[in-house]
């Protein structure tokens, strides 16, 4: 599997959605405002998501770069929190943060589009990993969630409460 996975294809598919969202916010700011949240709590929530998203993305990227080329399945660090931490950084944290801080619901629509794009393309990476790592990947896949980053201890606690 190539190091970039399906990321470039996802980025290309997202580009028109993101351009439309930014364009609408720029040309019609009053029409693109998020109506339900007052400015200060909205901005504060966005700032928290931005800080978490940047920290999680940096951790994920560094961990990935340091370990990917060894040829082993990545299951530690941020990859113990979710199977796709770099994509999760954008879908779950960074784009929603930008939407909240810019008061732009169209960015939330672009984020929803990115999730649909992710669902469309992630199967390619899943198949490549399953082919390469077999049962090890299948066990990891059952143990770790796909996109929502959760610390392993919290994930185990939630799993134990379900059974």
KEVODO-447912 format. One line per 5 residues: number of its first residue (from 1); their letters; for each residue x, y, z of N, C-alpha, C. Coordinates in Angstrom, 3 decimals, always signed. Each point is the difference from the previous one (the first is absolute). Example, Ala and Ser with C-alpha at 12.3 -4.5 7.8 and 13.67 -1.06 7.14 Angstrom:
residues 2
1	as	+13.190 -5.690 +7.800 -0.890 +1.190 +0.000 +0.900 +1.200 +0.000 | -0.350 +1.050 -0.720 +0.820 +1.190 +0.060 -0.770 +1.090 +0.730
//
This chain:
residues 163
1	xxxxx	+0.847 -1.176 +0.000 -0.847 +1.176 +0.000 +0.891 +1.236 +0.000 | -0.381 +0.958 -0.766 +0.750 +1.256 -0.043 -0.252 +0.784 +1.283 | +0.934 +0.836 +0.377 -0.080 +0.718 +1.263 -1.181 +0.955 +0.068 | -0.430 +0.566 -1.118 -1.060 +1.010 +0.055 -1.401 -0.588 -0.010 | -0.124 -1.287 -0.217 -1.321 -0.636 +0.008 -0.953 +0.663 -0.980
6	xxxxx	-1.233 +0.184 +0.429 -1.016 +0.610 -0.869 -0.152 +1.492 +0.271 | +0.860 +0.552 +0.838 -0.076 +1.420 +0.347 -0.052 +0.952 -1.186 | +0.885 -0.145 -0.992 -0.057 +0.919 -1.140 -1.330 -0.066 -0.765 | -0.542 -1.198 -0.172 -1.294 -0.119 -0.684 -1.104 +0.659 +0.817 | +0.071 -0.179 +1.310 -0.997 +0.645 +0.859 +0.121 +1.516 -0.082
11	xxxxx	+1.213 +0.498 +0.010 +0.217 +1.445 -0.103 -0.530 +0.577 -1.295 | +0.239 -0.699 -1.100 -0.520 +0.470 -1.287 -1.523 -0.012 -0.032 | -0.596 -1.023 +0.570 -1.461 -0.079 +0.029 -0.594 +1.071 +0.909 | +0.718 +0.372 +1.058 -0.488 +1.022 +0.922 +0.150 +1.412 -0.546 | +0.966 +0.225 -0.855 +0.344 +1.356 -0.459 -1.202 +0.830 -0.456
16	xxxxx	-0.885 -0.505 -0.875 -1.120 +0.853 -0.411 -0.961 +0.316 +1.153 | -0.194 -0.946 +0.911 -0.866 +0.235 +1.160 +0.598 +1.074 +0.903 | +1.286 -0.097 +0.220 +0.677 +0.966 +0.851 +0.020 +1.384 -0.648 | +0.245 +0.049 -1.301 -0.018 +1.282 -0.713 -1.387 +0.640 +0.070 | -1.035 -0.803 -0.185 -1.365 +0.529 +0.072 -0.309 +0.513 +1.407
21	xxxxx	+0.433 -0.732 +1.024 -0.246 +0.415 +1.382 +0.708 +1.310 +0.319 | +1.254 +0.104 -0.410 +0.761 +1.226 +0.252 -0.582 +1.150 -0.809 | -0.355 -0.273 -1.250 -0.603 +1.040 -0.837 -1.302 +0.520 +0.572 | -0.865 -0.886 +0.457 -1.274 +0.430 +0.582 +0.239 +0.828 +1.257 | +0.942 -0.418 +0.828 +0.301 +0.760 +1.219 +0.529 +1.381 -0.344
26	xxxxx	+0.808 +0.089 -1.030 +0.598 +1.278 -0.380 -1.024 +0.927 -0.653 | -0.820 -0.547 -0.923 -0.949 +0.838 -0.727 -1.292 +0.281 +0.766 | -0.392 -0.862 +0.878 -1.260 +0.186 +0.728 +0.185 -0.378 +1.474 | +0.792 +0.776 +0.729 +0.287 -0.369 +1.390 -1.254 -0.107 +0.870 | -0.974 +0.872 -0.240 -1.215 -0.057 +0.813 -0.814 -1.259 -0.279
31	xxxxx	+0.093 -0.513 -1.201 -0.725 -1.207 -0.374 +0.703 -1.274 +0.485 | +1.278 +0.088 +0.243 +0.758 -1.197 +0.361 +0.287 -0.115 +1.494 | -0.567 +0.899 +0.791 +0.240 -0.026 +1.442 -0.674 -1.211 +0.648 | +0.595 -0.470 +1.079 -0.568 -1.100 +0.781 -1.006 +0.623 +0.974 | -1.282 -0.283 -0.173 -1.020 +0.748 +0.738 -0.198 -0.390 +1.461
36	xxxxx	+0.359 -1.185 +0.403 -0.403 -0.484 +1.316 +0.973 +0.290 +1.136 | +1.214 +0.348 -0.310 +0.988 +0.215 +1.057 +0.383 +1.476 +0.100 | -0.019 +0.547 +1.215 +0.483 +1.376 +0.180 +1.494 +0.075 -0.329 | +0.466 +1.171 -0.390 +1.387 +0.138 -0.476 +1.084 -0.484 +0.962 | -0.046 +0.370 +1.262 +1.091 -0.373 +0.915 +0.078 -1.513 +0.252
41	xxxxx	-1.103 -0.670 +0.342 +0.108 -1.455 +0.178 +0.383 -0.719 -1.298 | -0.505 +0.477 -1.126 +0.325 -0.611 -1.294 +1.486 +0.119 -0.269 | +0.551 +1.194 +0.189 +1.418 +0.217 -0.260 +0.857 -0.805 +0.977 | -0.401 -0.038 +1.272 +0.760 -0.748 +1.006 +0.004 -1.499 -0.327 | -1.150 -0.534 -0.367 -0.061 -1.408 -0.382 +0.878 -0.259 -1.228
46	xxxxx	-0.054 +0.915 -0.964 +0.845 -0.134 -1.186 +1.477 +0.032 +0.356 | +0.382 +0.870 +0.930 +1.407 +0.105 +0.400 +0.463 -1.288 +0.689 | -0.856 -0.579 +0.827 +0.343 -1.264 +0.670 +0.170 -1.107 -1.041 | -0.961 -0.093 -0.930 +0.108 -1.022 -1.056 +1.247 +0.219 -0.855 | +0.334 +1.254 -0.284 +1.194 +0.308 -0.789 +1.261 -0.469 +0.735
51	xxxxx	+0.096 +0.320 +1.283 +1.181 -0.416 +0.771 +0.105 -1.520 +0.050 | -1.110 -0.666 +0.291 +0.005 -1.466 +0.029 +0.332 -0.574 -1.377 | -0.594 +0.584 -1.044 +0.217 -0.492 -1.362 +1.437 +0.148 -0.456 | +0.585 +1.154 +0.280 +1.397 +0.205 -0.393 +0.922 -0.945 +0.765 | -0.229 -0.129 +1.301 +0.841 -0.898 +0.802 -0.148 -1.445 -0.487
56	xxxxx	-1.234 -0.429 -0.257 -0.224 -1.373 -0.446 +0.582 -0.226 -1.391 | -0.126 +0.991 -0.888 +0.556 -0.133 -1.348 +1.531 -0.090 +0.048 | +0.633 +0.885 +0.769 +1.468 -0.018 +0.102 +0.477 -1.327 +0.576 | -0.638 -0.454 +1.072 +0.357 -1.277 +0.609 -0.151 -1.131 -1.018 | -1.117 +0.013 -0.726 -0.271 -1.051 -0.990 +1.018 +0.030 -1.131
61	xxxxx	+0.275 +1.186 -0.512 +0.930 +0.124 -1.128 +1.412 -0.429 +0.394 | +0.459 +0.443 +1.160 +1.347 -0.373 +0.445 +0.078 -1.500 +0.247 | -0.985 -0.543 +0.673 -0.031 -1.437 +0.280 -0.001 -0.793 -1.315 | -0.803 +0.434 -0.945 -0.091 -0.668 -1.302 +1.337 +0.040 -0.738 | +0.589 +1.182 -0.094 +1.258 +0.164 -0.736 +1.120 -0.837 +0.626
66	xxxxx	+0.046 -0.036 +1.313 +1.064 -0.745 +0.686 -0.148 -1.513 -0.117 | -1.231 -0.485 -0.197 -0.212 -1.448 +0.084 -0.493 -0.677 -1.274 | -0.574 +0.733 -0.921 -0.629 -0.616 -1.178 +0.993 -0.806 -0.831 | +1.166 +0.545 -0.220 +0.933 -0.627 -0.929 +0.682 -1.242 +0.564 | -0.258 -0.320 +1.272 +0.512 -1.248 +0.575 -0.787 -1.198 -0.530
71	xxxxx	-1.152 +0.263 -0.600 -0.773 -1.071 -0.618 -0.895 -0.787 +0.944 | -0.178 +0.502 +1.222 -0.879 -0.678 +0.958 -1.326 +0.748 +0.107 | -1.017 -0.707 +0.425 -1.308 +0.601 +0.222 +0.087 +0.987 +1.158 | -0.474 +1.221 -0.223 +0.025 +1.019 +1.047 -1.214 -0.178 +0.901 | +0.243 -0.316 +1.263 -1.095 -0.198 +0.952 +0.240 +0.749 +1.309
76	xxxxx	+1.102 +0.718 +0.112 +0.322 +0.710 +1.228 -0.195 +1.494 -0.190 | +0.199 +0.746 +1.092 -0.134 +1.453 -0.064 -1.395 +0.388 -0.455 | -0.101 +0.956 -0.905 -1.323 +0.435 -0.453 -0.762 -1.104 -0.739 | +0.726 -0.988 -0.517 -0.655 -1.110 -0.699 -0.651 -0.972 +0.979 | +0.256 +0.163 +1.296 -0.733 -0.740 +1.024 -1.285 +0.745 +0.359
81	xxxxx	-0.076 +1.279 -0.366 -1.186 +0.817 +0.285 -1.050 -0.166 -1.095 | +0.432 -0.085 -1.255 -0.892 -0.274 -1.140 +0.866 -0.467 -1.160 | -0.618 -0.714 -0.941 +0.782 -0.593 -1.094 +0.460 +1.032 -1.032 | -0.646 +1.130 -0.055 +0.320 +1.020 -1.008 +0.196 +1.362 +0.672 | +1.028 +0.134 +0.850 +0.123 +1.231 +0.785 +0.271 +1.265 -0.824
86	xxxxx	+0.676 -0.114 -1.114 +0.260 +1.204 -0.803 -1.296 +0.485 -0.639 | -0.772 -0.917 -0.555 -1.305 +0.392 -0.552 -0.916 +0.493 +1.111 | +0.035 -0.664 +1.155 -0.839 +0.399 +1.136 +0.321 +1.417 +0.456 | +1.282 +0.359 -0.041 +0.385 +1.360 +0.399 -0.791 +1.042 -0.776 | -0.164 -0.241 -1.293 -0.715 +0.962 -0.834 -1.510 -0.125 +0.136
91	xxxxx	-0.515 -1.222 -0.088 -1.452 -0.203 -0.026 -0.644 +0.291 +1.349 | +0.623 -0.445 +1.075 -0.612 +0.100 +1.319 +0.388 +1.287 +0.723 | +1.182 +0.537 -0.285 +0.490 +1.117 +0.803 +0.268 +1.287 -0.784 | +0.864 -0.043 -1.010 +0.481 +1.243 -0.617 -1.045 +0.728 -0.850 | -0.699 -0.710 -0.847 -1.002 +0.698 -0.830 -1.165 +0.501 +0.850
96	xxxxx	-0.514 -0.809 +0.955 -1.020 +0.572 +0.892 +0.522 +1.209 +0.786 | +1.264 -0.034 +0.415 +0.591 +1.152 +0.700 -0.017 +1.235 -0.893 | +0.416 -0.177 -1.245 +0.010 +1.134 -0.933 -1.418 +0.531 -0.214 | -0.970 -0.895 -0.117 -1.392 +0.415 -0.198 -0.488 +0.829 +1.184 | +0.291 -0.467 +1.205 -0.448 +0.726 +1.189 +0.702 +1.349 +0.134
101	xxxxx	+1.302 +0.018 -0.198 +0.745 +1.240 +0.164 -0.318 +1.016 -1.086 | -0.313 -0.469 -1.208 -0.334 +0.907 -1.107 -1.497 +0.289 -0.065 | -0.779 -0.618 +0.896 -1.458 +0.149 -0.010 -0.556 -0.322 -1.386 | +0.332 -1.220 -0.473 -0.321 -0.375 -1.382 -0.570 -1.413 -0.072 | -1.328 -0.092 -0.019 -0.604 -1.331 -0.138 +0.366 -0.680 -1.316
106	xxxxx	+0.303 +0.727 -1.101 +0.406 -0.712 -1.213 +1.255 -0.863 +0.200 | +0.861 +0.384 +0.933 +1.168 -0.850 +0.287 -0.437 -1.300 +0.674 | -1.076 +0.060 +0.780 -0.543 -1.237 +0.572 -0.578 -0.888 -1.099 | -0.605 +0.628 -1.012 -0.502 -0.776 -1.145 +1.169 -0.623 -0.765 | +1.090 +0.753 -0.167 +1.190 -0.552 -0.661 +0.585 -1.140 +0.828
111	xxxxx	-0.064 +0.115 +1.322 +0.484 -1.073 +0.867 -0.866 -1.248 -0.169 | -1.305 +0.185 -0.103 -0.886 -1.146 -0.257 +0.345 -0.638 -1.344 | +0.296 +0.840 -0.991 +0.413 -0.534 -1.309 +1.308 -0.777 +0.137 | +0.926 +0.516 +0.805 +1.267 -0.708 +0.200 -0.240 -1.356 +0.656 | -0.935 -0.073 +0.923 -0.300 -1.294 +0.617 -0.538 -0.985 -1.050
116	xxxxx	-0.872 +0.469 -0.870 -0.530 -0.858 -1.073 +1.136 -0.440 -0.926 | +0.887 +0.925 -0.324 +1.161 -0.312 -0.837 +0.885 -1.033 +0.702 | +0.239 +0.202 +1.284 +0.775 -0.954 +0.801 -0.618 -1.391 -0.090 | -1.297 -0.093 +0.205 -0.697 -1.293 -0.062 +0.159 -0.640 -1.377 | -0.006 +0.831 -1.041 +0.132 -0.526 -1.361 +1.390 -0.595 -0.247
121	xxxxx	+1.037 +0.656 +0.495 +1.373 -0.395 -0.330 +0.703 -0.873 +1.031 | -0.432 +0.012 +1.259 +0.766 -0.682 +1.040 +0.035 -1.512 -0.200 | -0.976 -0.562 -0.687 -0.010 -1.431 -0.269 +1.239 -0.457 -0.751 | +0.541 +0.868 -0.847 +1.221 -0.338 -0.748 +1.154 -0.237 +0.982 | +0.156 +0.923 +0.968 +1.059 -0.180 +0.996 -0.260 -1.228 +0.859
126	xxxxx	-1.252 -0.203 +0.398 -0.337 -1.174 +0.810 +0.387 -1.297 -0.713 | -0.334 -0.091 -1.275 +0.332 -1.216 -0.761 +1.514 -0.193 -0.122 | +0.722 +1.098 -0.243 +1.462 -0.104 -0.099 +0.606 -0.469 +1.323 | -0.481 +0.548 +1.110 +0.521 -0.385 +1.312 -0.380 -1.442 +0.333 | -1.223 -0.394 -0.333 -0.440 -1.382 +0.246 +0.837 -0.977 -0.824
131	xxxxx	+0.264 +0.355 -1.248 +0.832 -0.871 -0.850 +1.419 -0.123 +0.549 | +0.542 +1.101 +0.484 +1.389 +0.004 +0.442 +0.190 -0.600 +1.394 | -0.935 +0.286 +0.923 +0.203 -0.394 +1.392 -0.963 -1.083 +0.489 | -0.927 -0.416 -0.837 -0.872 -1.136 +0.303 -0.739 +0.069 +1.318 | +0.133 -1.058 +0.788 -0.732 -0.137 +1.259 +0.376 +1.096 +1.001
136	xxxxx	+1.241 +0.443 -0.041 +0.428 +1.079 +0.894 -0.805 +1.271 -0.236 | -0.225 +0.313 -1.263 -0.794 +1.184 -0.316 -1.464 -0.216 +0.380 | -0.515 -1.200 -0.249 -1.405 -0.266 +0.339 -0.229 +0.142 +1.505 | +0.927 -0.495 +0.809 -0.113 +0.129 +1.458 +0.061 +1.471 +0.411 | +0.924 +0.751 -0.591 +0.129 +1.439 +0.260 -1.285 +0.719 -0.396
141	xxxxx	-0.533 -0.354 -1.144 -1.223 +0.619 -0.520 -1.175 -0.213 +0.962 | -0.081 -1.161 +0.604 -1.074 -0.288 +0.954 +0.203 +0.728 +1.327 | +1.244 +0.243 +0.356 +0.341 +0.588 +1.291 -0.050 +1.531 -0.003 | +0.332 +0.629 -1.129 +0.171 +1.457 -0.048 -0.991 +0.599 -0.989 | -0.655 +1.071 +0.415 -0.972 +0.678 -0.853 +0.641 +0.652 -1.205
146	xxxxx	-0.801 +0.253 -0.984 +0.491 +0.512 -1.277 +0.370 +1.477 +0.028 | -0.819 +0.844 +0.607 +0.192 +1.430 -0.202 -0.055 +0.853 +1.264 | -0.785 -0.353 +0.973 -0.119 +0.839 +1.198 +1.142 -0.342 +0.954 | +0.886 +0.972 +0.259 +1.147 -0.278 +0.865 -0.427 -0.161 +1.465 | +0.261 -1.165 +0.547 -0.262 -0.260 +1.415 +1.246 -0.648 +0.605
151	xxxxx	+0.405 +0.455 +1.191 +1.124 -0.672 +0.655 -0.327 -1.478 +0.194 | +0.978 -0.869 -0.137 -0.255 -1.439 +0.114 -0.683 -0.397 +1.309 | +0.358 +0.650 +1.103 -0.633 -0.348 +1.277 -1.484 +0.350 -0.010 | -0.364 +1.135 -0.576 -1.411 +0.377 -0.099 -0.747 -0.950 -0.936 | +0.614 -0.355 -1.102 -0.617 -0.939 -0.945 -0.259 -1.347 +0.685
156	xxxxx	+0.973 -0.478 +0.787 -0.169 -1.271 +0.711 -1.109 +0.108 +1.042 | -0.061 +1.128 +0.692 -1.048 +0.209 +1.002 -1.379 -0.009 -0.660 | -0.144 +0.694 -1.096 -1.274 +0.026 -0.722 -0.370 -1.385 -0.515 | +0.976 -0.730 -0.489 -0.240 -1.360 -0.504 -0.453 -0.906 +1.139 | +0.615 +0.126 +1.165 -0.366 -0.866 +1.129 -1.413 +0.305 +0.505
161	xxx	-0.442 +1.226 -0.123 -1.355 +0.364 +0.433 -1.059 -0.537 -0.945 | +0.362 -0.220 -1.256 -0.952 -0.539 -0.979 -0.231 -1.496 +0.181 | +0.976 -0.666 +0.591 -0.135 -1.456 +0.142 -0.478 -0.392 +1.371
//
